[in-house]
Amino acid sequence: MSCIFCQIANKEIPSDLVYETENLVAFRDLNPQAPVHILIVPRAHITSINDINHENSSIVAEIFEAVRVIAEQEGIKESGYRVISNCGEDGCQSVKHLHFHLVGGKKLSETLS
């Protein structure tokens, strides 16, 4: 499989890792949309939100537990942040591997983009 996020999770491609566990990795986005823009990715290949099920939903729960830790580590826990996941073609999912964007560090626009 040539999934870039699988390769990053397996450390076959370098990244600016900020957090990792047995089940997930978090790293800085190469094209940040805010001062803090971190991608949180399960190590297991899950294509999108549509593929979350009873067998893998515990990984998603772990991701959201990690969001709090990373937000605190990055100094944005109190000021606020967004967690975003795009799903499918119309949702602008560019990498077909489930991932969550943790974005903050400045006042974000009230409109969705």
PyMOL commands that set and color helices and strands:
alter all, ss='L'
color gray80, all
select helices_A, chain A and resi 4-9+49-51+57-73
alter helices_A, ss='H'
color red, helices_A
select strands_A, chain A and resi 17-20+24-28+36-42+81-84+100-104
alter strands_A, ss='S'
color yellow, strands_A
deselect
rebuild
show_as cartoon
